[in-house]
Amino acid sequence: MRAQGEAIRDMVGSLLRRAKGRGPFRHGGLVALVILLAFNALVTPNFLQLQTLFVNVSQVATIAIVALGMTLVIATAGIDLSVGAVMALAGATAPLIFMSAFGQAYPVTGLVLAFVVPLIVAAACGLFNGLIVSVLGVQPIVATLILFISGRGLAQLLTNGNLQTFSNPAFSYLGAGKILGLPFQGWLALALAGSIFWLVNRTAFGRCILAIGGNERAAMLAGMPIRSVKIGVYMICAVLSGIAGLIVVAINSASDAARNGNLMELDAIAAAVVGGALLQGGRAPVFGALVGAVIIQLVRYTLLANGVEDEVALIAKALIIVLAVYVQQARKE
């Protein structure tokens, strides 16, 4: 009987170990997404209406775009806490340009600069983060904390702490435009995801990202440009955050440096981890980040649509990160 019991225990243990490598553990993001969609379709009023789809796509696009950059950073075993501040800084810069005297005198040039200059500013923020991490050797969580604190303060200084409202249909198209009935920013997020997927899977730069996250010392001994790759990754993350900041401003036809990108770092990290990114680095599941972003948005929408306070959504997001980390640990056993 003891031998039979041990055989049954071993068999159950084997099945559990195999289950951790497949099914809900392997595709937990997709399973969670299906459950959320089914729950809302059955319980949440008006969930299946096109207007609801439009609202959710509009909201999820910014999370997805920032999560793509965060996924690359996490793939190098790093983290970027400054994404929300970079959104605020880029969003504050754009209206200042096309609403300036120069922008009013040369509206086309001013509009172009309103898209270009904020992204240059964002790239400079990424360069700053990358240099501190790769050259000075500061831990990423500490290095990016600098801009997390100072970036939003700089954005508020640029705007004198005031809400900047404007009316510019050409700029607002970034947030209010539609293609085939869906928000423009949704298509933009998909296009950026395709570009990042190509970067990771089809270029030497992408292979270096995964190698650095997998084993940085081995990558260094193999002659890979560790510093350049890390700087490039933080710059890409910052530019994507800048794009997301411009989208928020375009949606609202206003720039609020105090609120633009607020707590986006939490959403982006959660989306990346839920999408399958490993916090210890070495993986960059690009389209998993999109699934994670949709889940994060749907969790908030589900709670709000069913009368739960927004503060509870923050707790739910934190629990999602804990669960995702647990699943990651389960995969390794």
Steps between C-alpha positions, in 0.01 A plus 500: 500500500785737585662434164170562323450823692848620409434414136178702500677792672780493245250488215304799638823690557606432141168623365524819708853567375388450142197725556728780613660497158180508302134586520408791729856532630649529155221707348370661817463841335272369228298297750455805723400710199235248391361485854481879522329529161249228584423652841440846355291366214271326751495749787609850395228712336568624145836323485439364150414841353738665253531809718635285784751344261607846386552623857702195602721510189565870562605430858699184437710645215711721727555216748598267216746744344679565830489128585686423176790718612484362854518146360829582328643652817391203711651267239841645592423434870427870553201712595387852413303695759518825302254416218213698652719806556626480142139490380428816699811675369434414135133589535582837654750587226273453198235769569770748596638472147193526279340757731812719500540811285714299257242221485221748432700675227607173335225253588622209285858524622380553855279190479788287370727627775227427755533133411877489451637709787314313779637171370852646493448608861378149584801345327727726706330370815564144384862586427533640851359179652712279278823680581441483875416130482765383253791741556470586869371154590211629712217256562217568249236547769714772661618655173150543356368623834687824430280587202196351671536780757644784294340443158146582606625798698674632188181450299306703755762774489465520122125550533513709820286228655206600281269290287578573132187484287505539123306441180704348220316240291817381325675425830184361662470240222771304682254440781159546335552370147349177371604247237239241400294605799773435759715761678815605317712441811391135503638451149812688603552265795472198270746653252749573778458147635579359156810718478622398846432133420715532189771677700514227763477199272667609178792724596835463674391775740203288608716192551735708715207614715401141577861390551570781747191416702574130488863524611667840488847372579484241224376767259792723598751218448343439160588858406147642496471881541333487843501874567376602156217246508383607845510867402304419185238305695439781749478751215242287316297465819509876555401582141204260522403669827522837323264375228256384767522842667414673172201267454361590844534870425336456159208305649426768758594803287682609812832442673492435874855437621375393842284217363641394163660158546425489872569143626567384143814327624277266701278421200797449267687268737183304572418464129853387415515245782149366435598475135784264587806723550737358761616747764842336496525574127561293190151509346312763299149373420388796291145393422470365853545860612196595291294227665621617840403858420150392401468304825612796712250729327216246522559446872457872563201526264333195655531637851380850409214375283376286788509777758836429664712801596807582291730461802414130505632472144846598629489215749380265225793600277745434782346157556528429127874569515537271802307224322706541183825478696370188675420339166850586379649327803272200445629465144858472623426215743 
